[in-house]
Amino acid sequence: MTQMFKTALRRLNQYLTFTRTAIELRRLPLAVRIDLDIAGIEDKVAARAVYGR
């Protein structure tokens, strides 16, 4: 049972980290996002950073 809670907590933490990262990437000025070549794919970049996908 303890392992189930650890897994659930880890997934929750990953989701929260993904959400914060995606929000911060979207808050960057458009010119910066274009320079970084992430304009329009902020969620994908955040997912890769957090989940490794």
PyMOL Python script that loads the backbone (N, CA, C, O; Angstrom):
from pymol import cmd

cmd.read_pdbstr("""\
ATOM      1  N   MET A   1       0.819  -1.194   0.000  1.00  0.00           N
ATOM      2  CA  MET A   1       0.000   0.000   0.000  1.00  0.00           C
ATOM      3  C   MET A   1       0.862   1.255   0.000  1.00  0.00           C
ATOM      4  O   MET A   1       0.516   2.248  -0.641  1.00  0.00           O
ATOM      5  N   THR A   2       1.963   1.215   0.704  1.00  0.00           N
ATOM      6  CA  THR A   2       2.850   2.373   0.777  1.00  0.00           C
ATOM      7  C   THR A   2       3.402   2.715  -0.604  1.00  0.00           C
ATOM      8  O   THR A   2       3.509   3.889  -0.960  1.00  0.00           O
ATOM      9  N   GLN A   3       3.749   1.701  -1.372  1.00  0.00           N
ATOM     10  CA  GLN A   3       4.278   1.935  -2.712  1.00  0.00           C
ATOM     11  C   GLN A   3       3.255   2.647  -3.598  1.00  0.00           C
ATOM     12  O   GLN A   3       3.625   3.486  -4.420  1.00  0.00           O
ATOM     13  N   MET A   4       1.988   2.321  -3.438  1.00  0.00           N
ATOM     14  CA  MET A   4       0.932   2.961  -4.209  1.00  0.00           C
ATOM     15  C   MET A   4       0.879   4.459  -3.909  1.00  0.00           C
ATOM     16  O   MET A   4       0.713   5.269  -4.821  1.00  0.00           O
ATOM     17  N   PHE A   5       1.018   4.824  -2.649  1.00  0.00           N
ATOM     18  CA  PHE A   5       0.996   6.231  -2.267  1.00  0.00           C
ATOM     19  C   PHE A   5       2.244   6.952  -2.769  1.00  0.00           C
ATOM     20  O   PHE A   5       2.167   8.107  -3.187  1.00  0.00           O
ATOM     21  N   LYS A   6       3.371   6.289  -2.730  1.00  0.00           N
ATOM     22  CA  LYS A   6       4.605   6.886  -3.243  1.00  0.00           C
ATOM     23  C   LYS A   6       4.486   7.159  -4.737  1.00  0.00           C
ATOM     24  O   LYS A   6       4.899   8.213  -5.221  1.00  0.00           O
ATOM     25  N   THR A   7       3.921   6.203  -5.456  1.00  0.00           N
ATOM     26  CA  THR A   7       3.728   6.366  -6.891  1.00  0.00           C
ATOM     27  C   THR A   7       2.761   7.509  -7.186  1.00  0.00           C
ATOM     28  O   THR A   7       3.005   8.327  -8.073  1.00  0.00           O
ATOM     29  N   ALA A   8       1.662   7.557  -6.434  1.00  0.00           N
ATOM     30  CA  ALA A   8       0.674   8.617  -6.638  1.00  0.00           C
ATOM     31  C   ALA A   8       1.279   9.978  -6.321  1.00  0.00           C
ATOM     32  O   ALA A   8       1.024  10.944  -7.040  1.00  0.00           O
ATOM     33  N   LEU A   9       2.065  10.075  -5.275  1.00  0.00           N
ATOM     34  CA  LEU A   9       2.707  11.330  -4.901  1.00  0.00           C
ATOM     35  C   LEU A   9       3.733  11.753  -5.948  1.00  0.00           C
ATOM     36  O   LEU A   9       3.828  12.933  -6.286  1.00  0.00           O
ATOM     37  N   ARG A  10       4.498  10.797  -6.460  1.00  0.00           N
ATOM     38  CA  ARG A  10       5.486  11.105  -7.497  1.00  0.00           C
ATOM     39  C   ARG A  10       4.799  11.635  -8.751  1.00  0.00           C
ATOM     40  O   ARG A  10       5.251  12.614  -9.344  1.00  0.00           O
ATOM     41  N   ARG A  11       3.713  10.991  -9.151  1.00  0.00           N
ATOM     42  CA  ARG A  11       2.982  11.433 -10.341  1.00  0.00           C
ATOM     43  C   ARG A  11       2.349  12.802 -10.141  1.00  0.00           C
ATOM     44  O   ARG A  11       2.337  13.624 -11.058  1.00  0.00           O
ATOM     45  N   LEU A  12       1.830  13.047  -8.962  1.00  0.00           N
ATOM     46  CA  LEU A  12       1.260  14.362  -8.659  1.00  0.00           C
ATOM     47  C   LEU A  12       2.341  15.438  -8.724  1.00  0.00           C
ATOM     48  O   LEU A  12       2.122  16.507  -9.293  1.00  0.00           O
ATOM     49  N   ASN A  13       3.491  15.161  -8.149  1.00  0.00           N
ATOM     50  CA  ASN A  13       4.597  16.116  -8.197  1.00  0.00           C
ATOM     51  C   ASN A  13       5.056  16.368  -9.628  1.00  0.00           C
ATOM     52  O   ASN A  13       5.354  17.505  -9.994  1.00  0.00           O
ATOM     53  N   GLN A  14       5.115  15.326 -10.429  1.00  0.00           N
ATOM     54  CA  GLN A  14       5.489  15.500 -11.835  1.00  0.00           C
ATOM     55  C   GLN A  14       4.462  16.365 -12.562  1.00  0.00           C
ATOM     56  O   GLN A  14       4.828  17.245 -13.342  1.00  0.00           O
ATOM     57  N   TYR A  15       3.197  16.120 -12.313  1.00  0.00           N
ATOM     58  CA  TYR A  15       2.149  16.900 -12.970  1.00  0.00           C
ATOM     59  C   TYR A  15       2.230  18.371 -12.561  1.00  0.00           C
ATOM     60  O   TYR A  15       2.109  19.259 -13.405  1.00  0.00           O
ATOM     61  N   LEU A  16       2.431  18.625 -11.287  1.00  0.00           N
ATOM     62  CA  LEU A  16       2.542  20.007 -10.823  1.00  0.00           C
ATOM     63  C   LEU A  16       3.765  20.693 -11.421  1.00  0.00           C
ATOM     64  O   LEU A  16       3.702  21.864 -11.795  1.00  0.00           O
ATOM     65  N   THR A  17       4.864  19.975 -11.511  1.00  0.00           N
ATOM     66  CA  THR A  17       6.073  20.528 -12.117  1.00  0.00           C
ATOM     67  C   THR A  17       5.850  20.808 -13.595  1.00  0.00           C
ATOM     68  O   THR A  17       6.267  21.850 -14.101  1.00  0.00           O
ATOM     69  N   PHE A  18       5.192  19.882 -14.291  1.00  0.00           N
ATOM     70  CA  PHE A  18       4.867  20.095 -15.697  1.00  0.00           C
ATOM     71  C   PHE A  18       4.007  21.343 -15.874  1.00  0.00           C
ATOM     72  O   PHE A  18       4.271  22.167 -16.750  1.00  0.00           O
ATOM     73  N   THR A  19       2.979  21.479 -15.038  1.00  0.00           N
ATOM     74  CA  THR A  19       2.069  22.619 -15.143  1.00  0.00           C
ATOM     75  C   THR A  19       2.806  23.937 -14.923  1.00  0.00           C
ATOM     76  O   THR A  19       2.638  24.882 -15.693  1.00  0.00           O
ATOM     77  N   ARG A  20       3.622  23.997 -13.874  1.00  0.00           N
ATOM     78  CA  ARG A  20       4.386  25.221 -13.602  1.00  0.00           C
ATOM     79  C   ARG A  20       5.350  25.532 -14.727  1.00  0.00           C
ATOM     80  O   ARG A  20       5.489  26.690 -15.120  1.00  0.00           O
ATOM     81  N   THR A  21       6.015  24.518 -15.252  1.00  0.00           N
ATOM     82  CA  THR A  21       6.978  24.725 -16.332  1.00  0.00           C
ATOM     83  C   THR A  21       6.282  25.233 -17.589  1.00  0.00           C
ATOM     84  O   THR A  21       6.762  26.170 -18.227  1.00  0.00           O
ATOM     85  N   ALA A  22       5.162  24.626 -17.946  1.00  0.00           N
ATOM     86  CA  ALA A  22       4.427  25.046 -19.142  1.00  0.00           C
ATOM     87  C   ALA A  22       3.944  26.486 -18.996  1.00  0.00           C
ATOM     88  O   ALA A  22       4.024  27.266 -19.945  1.00  0.00           O
ATOM     89  N   ILE A  23       3.448  26.840 -17.825  1.00  0.00           N
ATOM     90  CA  ILE A  23       2.986  28.209 -17.594  1.00  0.00           C
ATOM     91  C   ILE A  23       4.142  29.192 -17.735  1.00  0.00           C
ATOM     92  O   ILE A  23       3.998  30.232 -18.379  1.00  0.00           O
ATOM     93  N   GLU A  24       5.277  28.873 -17.143  1.00  0.00           N
ATOM     94  CA  GLU A  24       6.435  29.770 -17.227  1.00  0.00           C
ATOM     95  C   GLU A  24       6.928  29.910 -18.664  1.00  0.00           C
ATOM     96  O   GLU A  24       7.313  31.002 -19.081  1.00  0.00           O
ATOM     97  N   LEU A  25       6.919  28.826 -19.416  1.00  0.00           N
ATOM     98  CA  LEU A  25       7.340  28.920 -20.814  1.00  0.00           C
ATOM     99  C   LEU A  25       6.381  29.794 -21.616  1.00  0.00           C
ATOM    100  O   LEU A  25       6.812  30.570 -22.469  1.00  0.00           O
ATOM    101  N   ARG A  26       5.079  29.670 -21.344  1.00  0.00           N
ATOM    102  CA  ARG A  26       4.093  30.501 -22.049  1.00  0.00           C
ATOM    103  C   ARG A  26       4.195  31.968 -21.664  1.00  0.00           C
ATOM    104  O   ARG A  26       3.793  32.836 -22.438  1.00  0.00           O
ATOM    105  N   ARG A  27       4.725  32.259 -20.485  1.00  0.00           N
ATOM    106  CA  ARG A  27       4.864  33.641 -20.029  1.00  0.00           C
ATOM    107  C   ARG A  27       6.061  34.357 -20.655  1.00  0.00           C
ATOM    108  O   ARG A  27       6.154  35.583 -20.592  1.00  0.00           O
ATOM    109  N   LEU A  28       6.958  33.609 -21.249  1.00  0.00           N
ATOM    110  CA  LEU A  28       8.103  34.243 -21.905  1.00  0.00           C
ATOM    111  C   LEU A  28       7.616  35.110 -23.054  1.00  0.00           C
ATOM    112  O   LEU A  28       6.623  34.780 -23.703  1.00  0.00           O
ATOM    113  N   PRO A  29       8.301  36.208 -23.309  1.00  0.00           N
ATOM    114  CA  PRO A  29       7.918  37.030 -24.458  1.00  0.00           C
ATOM    115  C   PRO A  29       8.000  36.217 -25.752  1.00  0.00           C
ATOM    116  O   PRO A  29       8.834  35.322 -25.888  1.00  0.00           O
ATOM    117  N   LEU A  30       7.127  36.543 -26.688  1.00  0.00           N
ATOM    118  CA  LEU A  30       7.081  35.804 -27.944  1.00  0.00           C
ATOM    119  C   LEU A  30       8.431  35.805 -28.649  1.00  0.00           C
ATOM    120  O   LEU A  30       8.837  34.785 -29.204  1.00  0.00           O
ATOM    121  N   ALA A  31       9.125  36.922 -28.634  1.00  0.00           N
ATOM    122  CA  ALA A  31      10.427  37.003 -29.302  1.00  0.00           C
ATOM    123  C   ALA A  31      11.417  35.992 -28.711  1.00  0.00           C
ATOM    124  O   ALA A  31      12.202  35.389 -29.442  1.00  0.00           O
ATOM    125  N   VAL A  32      11.377  35.812 -27.401  1.00  0.00           N
ATOM    126  CA  VAL A  32      12.269  34.849 -26.745  1.00  0.00           C
ATOM    127  C   VAL A  32      11.881  33.433 -27.135  1.00  0.00           C
ATOM    128  O   VAL A  32      12.742  32.607 -27.438  1.00  0.00           O
ATOM    129  N   ARG A  33      10.560  33.151 -27.127  1.00  0.00           N
ATOM    130  CA  ARG A  33      10.106  31.807 -27.516  1.00  0.00           C
ATOM    131  C   ARG A  33      10.473  31.488 -28.961  1.00  0.00           C
ATOM    132  O   ARG A  33      10.805  30.348 -29.287  1.00  0.00           O
ATOM    133  N   ILE A  34      10.413  32.498 -29.824  1.00  0.00           N
ATOM    134  CA  ILE A  34      10.803  32.287 -31.219  1.00  0.00           C
ATOM    135  C   ILE A  34      12.297  32.026 -31.309  1.00  0.00           C
ATOM    136  O   ILE A  34      12.728  31.132 -32.037  1.00  0.00           O
ATOM    137  N   ASP A  35      13.093  32.800 -30.574  1.00  0.00           N
ATOM    138  CA  ASP A  35      14.547  32.598 -30.565  1.00  0.00           C
ATOM    139  C   ASP A  35      14.912  31.203 -30.061  1.00  0.00           C
ATOM    140  O   ASP A  35      15.847  30.581 -30.565  1.00  0.00           O
ATOM    141  N   LEU A  36      14.179  30.720 -29.076  1.00  0.00           N
ATOM    142  CA  LEU A  36      14.437  29.392 -28.517  1.00  0.00           C
ATOM    143  C   LEU A  36      13.795  28.283 -29.342  1.00  0.00           C
ATOM    144  O   LEU A  36      13.997  27.099 -29.074  1.00  0.00           O
ATOM    145  N   ASP A  37      13.026  28.678 -30.341  1.00  0.00           N
ATOM    146  CA  ASP A  37      12.339  27.742 -31.231  1.00  0.00           C
ATOM    147  C   ASP A  37      11.347  26.852 -30.475  1.00  0.00           C
ATOM    148  O   ASP A  37      11.225  25.658 -30.747  1.00  0.00           O
ATOM    149  N   ILE A  38      10.641  27.468 -29.515  1.00  0.00           N
ATOM    150  CA  ILE A  38       9.636  26.722 -28.760  1.00  0.00           C
ATOM    151  C   ILE A  38       8.256  27.352 -28.890  1.00  0.00           C
ATOM    152  O   ILE A  38       7.317  26.912 -28.227  1.00  0.00           O
ATOM    153  N   ALA A  39       8.118  28.361 -29.719  1.00  0.00           N
ATOM    154  CA  ALA A  39       6.821  29.033 -29.874  1.00  0.00           C
ATOM    155  C   ALA A  39       5.795  28.037 -30.409  1.00  0.00           C
ATOM    156  O   ALA A  39       5.988  27.443 -31.470  1.00  0.00           O
ATOM    157  N   GLY A  40       4.717  27.865 -29.673  1.00  0.00           N
ATOM    158  CA  GLY A  40       3.650  26.962 -30.086  1.00  0.00           C
ATOM    159  C   GLY A  40       3.787  25.545 -29.576  1.00  0.00           C
ATOM    160  O   GLY A  40       2.843  24.763 -29.681  1.00  0.00           O
ATOM    161  N   ILE A  41       4.929  25.194 -29.030  1.00  0.00           N
ATOM    162  CA  ILE A  41       5.129  23.830 -28.519  1.00  0.00           C
ATOM    163  C   ILE A  41       5.586  23.852 -27.059  1.00  0.00           C
ATOM    164  O   ILE A  41       6.331  22.976 -26.619  1.00  0.00           O
ATOM    165  N   GLU A  42       5.135  24.853 -26.321  1.00  0.00           N
ATOM    166  CA  GLU A  42       5.549  24.999 -24.934  1.00  0.00           C
ATOM    167  C   GLU A  42       5.180  23.780 -24.093  1.00  0.00           C
ATOM    168  O   GLU A  42       5.974  23.339 -23.262  1.00  0.00           O
ATOM    169  N   ASP A  43       3.983  23.234 -24.302  1.00  0.00           N
ATOM    170  CA  ASP A  43       3.558  22.052 -23.543  1.00  0.00           C
ATOM    171  C   ASP A  43       4.439  20.846 -23.853  1.00  0.00           C
ATOM    172  O   ASP A  43       4.779  20.074 -22.957  1.00  0.00           O
ATOM    173  N   LYS A  44       4.800  20.689 -25.097  1.00  0.00           N
ATOM    174  CA  LYS A  44       5.660  19.572 -25.496  1.00  0.00           C
ATOM    175  C   LYS A  44       7.035  19.699 -24.858  1.00  0.00           C
ATOM    176  O   LYS A  44       7.606  18.710 -24.397  1.00  0.00           O
ATOM    177  N   VAL A  45       7.562  20.904 -24.831  1.00  0.00           N
ATOM    178  CA  VAL A  45       8.871  21.147 -24.221  1.00  0.00           C
ATOM    179  C   VAL A  45       8.802  20.873 -22.723  1.00  0.00           C
ATOM    180  O   VAL A  45       9.707  20.252 -22.164  1.00  0.00           O
ATOM    181  N   ALA A  46       7.739  21.330 -22.072  1.00  0.00           N
ATOM    182  CA  ALA A  46       7.566  21.106 -20.648  1.00  0.00           C
ATOM    183  C   ALA A  46       7.441  19.614 -20.341  1.00  0.00           C
ATOM    184  O   ALA A  46       8.029  19.127 -19.376  1.00  0.00           O
ATOM    185  N   ALA A  47       6.684  18.895 -21.154  1.00  0.00           N
ATOM    186  CA  ALA A  47       6.517  17.452 -20.953  1.00  0.00           C
ATOM    187  C   ALA A  47       7.845  16.727 -21.086  1.00  0.00           C
ATOM    188  O   ALA A  47       8.148  15.819 -20.312  1.00  0.00           O
ATOM    189  N   ARG A  48       8.627  17.128 -22.062  1.00  0.00           N
ATOM    190  CA  ARG A  48       9.924  16.472 -22.252  1.00  0.00           C
ATOM    191  C   ARG A  48      10.858  16.766 -21.080  1.00  0.00           C
ATOM    192  O   ARG A  48      11.614  15.897 -20.644  1.00  0.00           O
ATOM    193  N   ALA A  49      10.800  17.996 -20.576  1.00  0.00           N
ATOM    194  CA  ALA A  49      11.648  18.367 -19.446  1.00  0.00           C
ATOM    195  C   ALA A  49      11.280  17.586 -18.181  1.00  0.00           C
ATOM    196  O   ALA A  49      12.159  17.197 -17.412  1.00  0.00           O
ATOM    197  N   VAL A  50       9.995  17.362 -17.970  1.00  0.00           N
ATOM    198  CA  VAL A  50       9.533  16.727 -16.743  1.00  0.00           C
ATOM    199  C   VAL A  50       9.485  15.208 -16.862  1.00  0.00           C
ATOM    200  O   VAL A  50       9.966  14.490 -15.985  1.00  0.00           O
ATOM    201  N   TYR A  51       8.905  14.731 -17.948  1.00  0.00           N
ATOM    202  CA  TYR A  51       8.671  13.293 -18.098  1.00  0.00           C
ATOM    203  C   TYR A  51       9.727  12.583 -18.941  1.00  0.00           C
ATOM    204  O   TYR A  51       9.800  11.354 -18.945  1.00  0.00           O
ATOM    205  N   GLY A  52      10.541  13.357 -19.654  1.00  0.00           N
ATOM    206  CA  GLY A  52      11.564  12.756 -20.490  1.00  0.00           C
ATOM    207  C   GLY A  52      11.036  12.212 -21.799  1.00  0.00           C
ATOM    208  O   GLY A  52      11.664  11.347 -22.408  1.00  0.00           O
ATOM    209  N   ARG A  53       9.893  12.704 -22.240  1.00  0.00           N
ATOM    210  CA  ARG A  53       9.293  12.218 -23.487  1.00  0.00           C
ATOM    211  C   ARG A  53       9.639  13.127 -24.613  1.00  0.00           C
ATOM    212  O   ARG A  53       9.227  12.888 -25.748  1.00  0.00           O
TER     213      ARG A  53
END
""", "prot")
cmd.dss("prot")
cmd.show_as("cartoon", "prot")
cmd.util.cbc("prot")
cmd.orient("prot")
